[in-house]
Amino acid sequence: MSAPVQKITFAEMRAAGVRSVLVYCSDYRCSHSMSLDAERWADDIRLSDIEPRFVCAACGRRGADIRPDWDSLQPRPKRR
């Protein structure tokens, strides 16, 4: 069995300009998802660290797949 994949930290995600995450139910048959503001989590936490803590509001299954919400990307200031 392979080791779980370690995802980026919230600091790395914020450095890329992303300010929210997409949370997907770990049950592929459920497919419930939502977007959450990522400001509640500290910079040193990895997205993969919090995945086991989620419980789906639709089906009750524990676990989630969490990914950066690239639609929340904030434009970087232009250099002069």
C-alpha positions in Angstrom: 0.0 0.0 0.0 1.4 3.4 -0.9 1.7 6.3 1.4 -1.0 9.0 1.3 -0.2 12.0 -1.0 0.9 15.1 0.8 -0.6 18.2 -0.7 0.6 21.8 -0.6 0.4 23.9 2.5 -2.0 26.8 2.9 1.0 29.2 2.8 2.0 27.8 -0.6 -1.6 28.0 -1.8 -1.9 31.6 -0.6 1.4 32.5 -2.2 -0.1 31.5 -5.5 -2.9 33.9 -4.9 -5.6 31.3 -4.1 -7.9 32.2 -1.2 -10.4 29.4 -0.9 -10.6 25.6 -1.3 -13.0 23.2 -2.9 -14.0 20.3 -0.6 -15.3 17.1 -2.3 -17.0 14.2 -0.5 -14.7 11.2 -0.5 -17.5 9.0 -1.7 -17.5 9.2 -5.5 -21.2 8.2 -5.6 -22.2 11.1 -3.4 -20.3 13.9 -5.3 -21.3 16.6 -2.8 -18.9 19.5 -2.9 -18.6 23.1 -1.5 -16.2 26.0 -1.5 -14.7 27.3 1.7 -12.7 30.4 2.6 -9.2 29.2 3.5 -8.3 31.9 5.9 -9.4 29.8 8.9 -6.4 27.5 8.6 -2.8 28.3 9.6 0.0 28.6 6.9 1.9 25.4 8.0 -1.1 23.1 7.6 -1.3 20.9 4.4 -4.5 20.5 2.6 -4.1 16.7 3.0 -3.8 17.2 6.8 -7.4 18.3 7.2 -9.1 15.9 4.7 -9.9 13.2 7.3 -11.6 15.7 9.6 -14.5 16.5 7.2 -17.9 14.8 7.4 -20.1 15.1 4.3 -23.4 17.0 5.1 -25.2 15.1 2.3 -24.2 11.4 3.0 -22.4 11.4 6.4 -19.2 9.9 5.1 -16.0 10.9 6.8 -13.1 12.2 4.6 -12.8 14.6 1.7 -10.7 15.5 -1.2 -9.5 19.2 -0.8 -8.1 21.2 -3.6 -7.3 24.8 -4.2 -10.2 26.8 -5.7 -8.5 28.4 -8.7 -11.5 30.5 -9.4 -10.6 32.4 -6.2 -7.2 33.3 -7.6 -6.4 36.9 -6.8 -4.5 38.8 -9.5 -0.9 39.8 -8.6 0.0 43.4 -8.6 1.6 44.6 -11.8 5.4 45.3 -11.6 6.6 48.6 -12.8 
